[in-house]
Amino acid sequence: MSIERTIKVMLVDSQPILLDGLRSLIEAADDLTLIGTEATLAEAVKTVAGIRPDVIVLDTSLPDMQGFSVVQQLAFDEPHRGVVLLSEIEDRYYIERALRSGVRAYVLKRASRDCLLHGIRAAGSGGVYLDPAIAASFLTMVKHTQGPPGGSGEPQLAPREAEVIRLIALGFSIKEIAAELGVTTKSVETYKARGCEKLQLTTRAHIVRFAAANGWLPNL
């Protein structure tokens, strides 16, 4: 009998009440495994090499959360590790800095438990996730980014195909993309399928990597 892979999660939070809630949430999910908890970034850095989590959930109110240098270290010292920020901060500049530092998912503390689970799962599979409450503010920026470069050997996508691929890379769902573009979910699925076929992308992680490599994800 095959055993399904679970995402190994490490929690870093200095508030015992919040940490207990996060622990309960992770332990209740069949596809997630809690392998460690720490109260500071410094302690997390010491522990992470030994337990090798797939995802690290960080609270931005940590006492030693000053800048993103340590976050960047945690994000990039293992190529397949995902960092999730749990934050009260909704400032777009701060969020962009977090994404540039290697953060894979940004979830607001006022969000539902499902949002955090979506963020952890996206980060654990190599994707990107933005809390729906802040994702809308990035739409205009994404919609005006340059499409696939011409003359470089890359297959040319139709404008809607490129737009759908970019939005998927940023973590938007098919339903959210359909509502934003004013089309049906079936149309979005069609644009996604055509674009992925042209670019030979078979997973969401491939979409994210391709979009980042081609400058489709501003400031990432």
C-alpha positions as CSV (number, residue, x, y, z in Angstrom):
1,M,0.0,0.0,0.0
2,S,1.4,3.4,-1.0
3,I,1.9,6.1,1.6
4,E,1.0,9.6,0.5
5,R,3.6,12.3,1.1
6,T,2.9,14.8,3.8
7,I,4.2,18.3,4.0
8,K,6.5,18.7,7.0
9,V,5.8,22.0,8.8
10,M,7.8,24.1,11.3
11,L,6.0,26.8,13.2
12,V,7.8,29.9,14.5
13,D,5.8,32.1,16.8
14,S,6.4,33.8,20.2
15,Q,2.8,33.9,21.3
16,P,1.8,30.6,23.1
17,I,-1.9,31.0,22.5
18,L,-1.5,31.6,18.7
19,L,1.1,28.8,18.5
20,D,-1.3,26.4,20.2
21,G,-4.0,27.3,17.6
22,L,-1.6,26.8,14.7
23,R,-0.4,23.5,16.2
24,S,-4.0,22.2,16.4
25,L,-4.7,23.4,12.8
26,I,-1.6,21.5,11.4
27,E,-2.2,18.4,13.4
28,A,-5.8,18.2,12.2
29,A,-4.8,18.1,8.5
30,D,-4.0,14.7,7.1
31,D,-1.5,16.0,4.5
32,L,0.5,18.1,7.0
33,T,2.9,17.0,9.7
34,L,4.2,19.3,12.4
35,I,7.9,18.5,13.0
36,G,9.0,21.5,15.2
37,T,8.1,24.8,16.9
38,E,10.3,27.7,17.9
39,A,9.7,31.1,19.5
40,T,12.3,33.2,17.7
41,L,14.0,33.4,14.3
42,A,17.4,32.8,15.9
43,E,16.2,29.5,17.4
44,A,14.6,28.6,14.1
45,V,17.9,29.0,12.2
46,K,19.6,26.7,14.7
47,T,16.9,24.0,14.5
48,V,16.0,24.0,10.8
49,A,19.1,22.2,9.5
50,G,18.4,19.3,11.8
51,I,14.7,18.7,11.0
52,R,14.6,20.0,7.4
53,P,11.0,21.2,7.1
54,D,9.3,21.6,3.8
55,V,7.5,24.7,5.0
56,I,8.3,27.2,7.7
57,V,5.4,29.4,9.0
58,L,6.7,32.6,10.5
59,D,4.8,35.3,12.5
60,T,5.9,38.8,11.5
61,S,5.5,40.0,15.1
62,L,8.4,37.8,16.3
63,P,10.7,39.7,18.7
64,D,13.7,39.4,16.4
65,M,11.8,39.9,13.1
66,Q,13.9,42.9,11.9
67,G,14.1,43.1,8.1
68,F,14.2,40.1,5.8
69,S,17.8,38.9,5.9
70,V,17.1,35.9,8.1
71,V,13.9,35.2,6.2
72,Q,15.9,35.1,3.0
73,Q,18.4,32.8,4.6
74,L,15.7,30.4,5.6
75,A,14.0,30.6,2.2
76,F,17.0,30.0,0.1
77,D,19.3,27.6,1.9
78,E,17.1,24.7,0.8
79,P,15.8,25.0,-2.9
80,H,12.5,23.2,-2.2
81,R,11.6,24.9,1.1
82,G,8.7,27.2,1.3
83,V,8.3,30.1,3.8
84,V,4.9,31.3,4.8
85,L,4.4,34.7,6.5
86,L,1.5,35.1,8.9
87,S,1.1,38.9,9.3
88,E,-1.2,41.8,10.3
89,I,0.6,44.0,7.8
90,E,-1.3,44.8,4.5
91,D,1.2,47.4,3.1
92,R,1.9,46.5,-0.5
93,Y,5.6,47.6,-0.4
94,Y,6.2,45.3,2.7
95,I,4.5,42.4,0.9
96,E,6.6,42.9,-2.2
97,R,9.8,43.0,-0.1
98,A,8.7,39.7,1.5
99,L,8.1,38.1,-1.9
100,R,11.5,39.3,-3.1
101,S,13.1,37.7,0.0
102,G,11.8,34.3,-1.0
103,V,8.5,34.1,0.9
104,R,6.1,31.8,-1.0
105,A,2.9,32.5,0.8
106,Y,1.6,35.7,2.6
107,V,-1.4,35.2,4.8
108,L,-3.2,37.8,7.0
109,K,-3.8,37.0,10.7
110,R,-7.5,37.9,10.2
111,A,-7.9,35.3,7.4
112,S,-9.7,32.1,7.8
113,R,-8.0,28.9,8.7
114,D,-8.5,27.6,5.2
115,C,-6.4,30.5,3.8
116,L,-3.5,29.5,5.9
117,L,-3.8,25.9,4.9
118,H,-4.0,26.9,1.2
119,G,-0.8,29.0,1.8
120,I,1.1,26.1,3.4
121,R,0.1,23.7,0.7
122,A,1.0,26.1,-2.0
123,A,4.4,26.8,-0.4
124,G,5.0,23.1,0.1
125,S,4.4,22.3,-3.6
126,G,6.6,25.1,-4.9
127,G,3.8,27.5,-5.6
128,V,2.9,31.1,-4.6
129,Y,-0.1,32.1,-2.5
130,L,-1.4,35.6,-1.6
131,D,-4.2,36.1,0.9
132,P,-7.3,36.9,-1.2
133,A,-7.8,40.1,0.8
134,I,-4.5,41.5,-0.6
135,A,-4.3,39.6,-3.9
136,A,-6.7,41.9,-5.6
137,S,-4.3,44.9,-5.1
138,F,-1.8,43.1,-7.3
139,L,-4.1,42.4,-10.2
140,T,-3.6,45.7,-12.0
141,M,0.2,45.4,-11.7
142,V,0.1,41.8,-13.1
143,K,-2.3,42.7,-15.9
144,H,0.0,45.3,-17.3
145,T,3.2,43.4,-17.1
146,Q,4.9,42.4,-20.4
147,G,3.8,39.2,-22.1
148,P,6.0,36.5,-23.4
149,P,9.1,37.8,-25.2
150,G,9.1,37.5,-28.9
151,G,12.0,36.3,-31.1
152,S,13.6,34.2,-28.3
153,G,12.4,30.8,-29.4
154,E,9.6,30.7,-26.8
155,P,6.1,29.8,-28.2
156,Q,3.9,32.9,-28.6
157,L,0.9,32.9,-26.3
158,A,-2.3,34.7,-27.0
159,P,-2.9,37.7,-24.6
160,R,-5.5,35.9,-22.6
161,E,-3.4,32.8,-22.3
162,A,-0.5,34.8,-21.0
163,E,-2.7,36.7,-18.6
164,V,-4.2,33.5,-17.2
165,I,-0.8,31.9,-16.8
166,R,0.5,34.9,-14.9
167,L,-2.5,35.0,-12.5
168,I,-2.2,31.3,-11.8
169,A,1.5,31.8,-11.0
170,L,0.5,34.4,-8.5
171,G,-1.8,32.0,-6.7
172,F,-5.2,33.1,-8.1
173,S,-7.8,30.3,-8.4
174,I,-9.7,29.6,-11.7
175,K,-12.9,31.0,-10.2
176,E,-11.1,34.3,-9.1
177,I,-9.5,34.7,-12.5
178,A,-12.8,34.1,-14.3
179,A,-14.5,36.8,-12.1
180,E,-11.7,39.3,-12.7
181,L,-11.6,38.7,-16.5
182,G,-15.4,38.5,-16.9
183,V,-15.3,35.1,-18.5
184,T,-16.5,31.6,-17.5
185,T,-14.4,29.2,-15.5
186,K,-14.4,26.9,-18.5
187,S,-12.9,29.6,-20.7
188,V,-10.1,30.1,-18.1
189,E,-9.4,26.4,-18.0
190,T,-9.2,26.5,-21.8
191,Y,-6.7,29.4,-21.8
192,K,-4.7,27.6,-19.1
193,A,-4.6,24.3,-21.1
194,R,-3.6,26.0,-24.3
195,G,-0.9,28.1,-22.6
196,C,0.5,25.2,-20.7
197,E,0.5,23.0,-23.8
198,K,2.5,25.6,-25.8
199,L,5.0,26.1,-23.0
200,Q,5.1,22.4,-22.0
201,L,4.2,23.2,-18.4
202,T,2.7,20.2,-16.6
203,T,2.4,21.4,-13.0
204,R,1.6,24.6,-11.1
205,A,5.2,24.6,-9.8
206,H,6.4,24.7,-13.4
207,I,4.1,27.6,-14.1
208,V,5.5,29.6,-11.2
209,R,9.1,28.9,-12.2
210,F,8.5,29.8,-15.8
211,A,6.6,33.0,-14.9
212,A,9.4,34.1,-12.5
213,A,12.1,33.3,-15.0
214,N,10.4,35.4,-17.7
215,G,9.8,38.4,-15.5
216,W,6.0,37.9,-15.4
217,L,5.9,38.2,-11.6
218,P,6.7,41.8,-10.7
219,N,9.3,42.2,-7.9
220,L,9.5,38.5,-7.2
